[in-house]
Amino acid sequence: MNYIKFSKNNLSVEKMSALSLTKKYKTPFYCYSLAQLKSNFYNFSNAFKQIKPLICFSVKSNSNFHLLKELKKIGSGADVVSAGELLKAIKAGIQTKKIVFSGVGKTNEEIKLAIAKKVLLINMESESEANLINKISKKMSRITSVGIRLNPNIIGKTNKKISTGGKDDKFGLNKNDCINLCKKINKMTNIKLEGLSVHIGSQITNTKPFKNVLSVIDGIIKKTKINFKFIDLGGGMGISYSKKDKKLNLNQYAKIVNKFIKNKKTKIIFEPGRFIAGNTSILVSKIIYIKKSDKKTFIILDAGMNDLLRPALYNAHHNIVPLVKNNKIMKGNFEFVGPICESSDKFLVQKTFSKIREGDYVGITDVGAYGMSLASNYNTRPIIAEVLVHGSGHKLIRKRQSLESLINN
Ligand SMILES: Cc1ncc(COP(=O)(O)O)c(C=O)c1O
């Protein structure tokens, strides 16, 4: 079900017209649908209902405090990669026994914090990290539950910059190193190996790489004879950003996981980010200028790459739609760009678009994951507001940063 769609010619977020929100909030701003967030979470958990996994929302994809609180209410755990994300997830009410701590470069302080807070698993990515967790745990008189992150050398056929499971990627340990570390951990007195984790990348739309990962994991289980209490399959489930994209067939993935789990006494953990948050939001922006050059028409928005980095960073595709459709269509070489002083501050190229003018509003679609969480103050611009719509109501869930707070340091 889509909660952000056109109703006649007006883009609506649930029962709110997006245009009416521009009268209340200064553009640009992120606008979310709560119903979409919940529906995505329930769709995910429904697809895997046979195995009842622990779903740890990947906080890096969207760390808005209110959204985390909403996800907590419907049973989500959290996948965190920093002290900040851990503390935020805890503050949002997520129980630490539903939090996994991932990341290739956890610091001393972060490990201490994760141990003190008793997270479910610290997913380690190197032998040095295992030694450090063991040492800190000893000092703190604790036995810490850990997982080992496997690098299965499987490429998820996604954008190179969001691929993490190939042998040249910095993440995890290859199969042999993984098996060797499993053996060494037996001699480490203050860590308890409970999990095996993997995450091969993001925006994967085909089940084949996931299936291949499971067979590598089966190989490790056979070799080590360890009955892992948890197998954490990470995130990476792809969504559709355009009509051309197909989204991952979750039911097909669930069948593969159901088969894998048969006869094992293991709890599956997932860390979905994009699948839960991706299509929950639009970035509402105003057209400041329309500028014609020899070959192109630049449509200059008040949102820039500092507000939404994905197109500049990954060449990621996000559709742009007018908040109010005009029945007249314009044809040309339209380039939707932001105001930032970088040529890469470009969102989309289009040959046709609904007729628009300076001062009109547009929505950049499917920006709920890795949108606000990648925002920055580049060009000394404030972090923009986030608005949550629920039915015909709306509320501010992040205040636009003030210019004063920005210029004082
Ligand atoms: C370890 C880990 N888990 C989960 C995720 C979430 O991925 P996605 O948003 O594609 O589901 C990421 C994202 O890169 C990650 O690095």
The ligand as a Tripos MOL2 file, in Angstrom:
@<TRIPOS>MOLECULE
LIG
   16    16     1     0     0
SMALL
NO_CHARGES

@<TRIPOS>ATOM
      1 C1         25.7830   -3.7600    8.9810 C.3       1 LIG1
      2 C2         24.6120   -3.1540    8.2740 C.ar      1 LIG1
      3 N1         23.3760   -3.6180    8.5600 N.ar      1 LIG1
      4 C3         22.2780   -3.1030    7.9810 C.ar      1 LIG1
      5 C4         22.3650   -2.0910    7.0470 C.ar      1 LIG1
      6 C5         21.1080   -1.5610    6.4300 C.3       1 LIG1
      7 O1         21.0590   -1.7820    5.0760 O.3       1 LIG1
      8 P1         19.7290   -1.4830    4.2560 P.3       1 LIG1
      9 O2         19.3350   -0.0970    4.5420 O.co2     1 LIG1
     10 O3         20.1380   -1.6850    2.8470 O.co2     1 LIG1
     11 O4         18.7020   -2.4650    4.6900 O.co2     1 LIG1
     12 C6         23.6320   -1.5880    6.6980 C.ar      1 LIG1
     13 C7         23.7430   -0.5270    5.6910 C.2       1 LIG1
     14 O5         24.7010   -0.2900    5.0600 O.2       1 LIG1
     15 C8         24.7790   -2.1290    7.3400 C.ar      1 LIG1
     16 O6         26.0050   -1.6790    7.0490 O.3       1 LIG1
@<TRIPOS>BOND
     1     1     2 1
     2     2     3 ar
     3     2    15 ar
     4     3     4 ar
     5     4     5 ar
     6     5     6 1
     7     5    12 ar
     8     6     7 1
     9     7     8 1
    10     8     9 2
    11     8    10 1
    12     8    11 1
    13    12    13 1
    14    12    15 ar
    15    13    14 2
    16    15    16 1
@<TRIPOS>SUBSTRUCTURE
     1 LIG1         1 GROUP 0 **** ****
